[in-house]
Amino acid sequence: MNLTSVSSGSDFSEYWVDSFLETKGNEYFCDIDIEYITDRFNLTGLNNEVDRISYVIDIITDNSPKRNPREFQRIREQMEAQARYLYGLIHARYIITSRGLQKMLDKYRNGDFGYCQRVYCDLQPLLPIGLNDQPKLQPVKLYCPTCEDIYNPKSSRHGQIDGAFFGTSFPGMFFQTFPNLVPPHPTKRYIPRVFGFQLHEQAKLARWQILQRKKLEKKLLQNHIDIASGPGSYIYDEEDEQEAAGNEGYNKGSVKGLPPPMEGLQNTRA
């Protein structure tokens, strides 16, 4: 749609959705089909969240039947915050539909949500996620499917978006729909050192984590689940794992004050 100004002194464009999506800070949102917004079934329960919901829907869809244009513009200005709020709530429902997932896929491929800053994730594209499905509780976070962790958005504008506008289920639904996009998981990790020697507690924890992962891999292989290739597989760094487990001199206890690789693991986290 082309944006056409209603009047030279107005901050609003002719098409409300276009104006909303082009506002700085709203880059995470996708364009919701008007048919989805006007289908009352998709709005079930939202009348408890938004007052005068029929007016707000008319604002979002630029529908002003039997209303004076000046009066509609005045209502639009008064209820702009409500319209943005309702759009966000509908957005959380829309992006887990087939149409919504496809639109978010395009944004994911374009890197609209940013990239993971963890070095070993190799600029993996992120996905927005809410930590709670109830609005006004938590701001949106960004989920990395490689390290399977969440991060705060870099922009303060994005950091103010309500997490409920994306919901807790979106990344899971996304990768269920597009399993070929599940990235391999790198086993390479950073281990703190002092003068080249691994720190005792961190090294012990790293060995324990590697041991637990290998136990899991063994169970998966016993159940004939391929972990060496395809979506969700592991990228191994043998040199790094051997170093984390302890080199030859380390195993022999040549580094003063550090235990053998498997010593004391029962005292670490379960």
Disulfide bonds with the S-S distance in Angstrom:
none
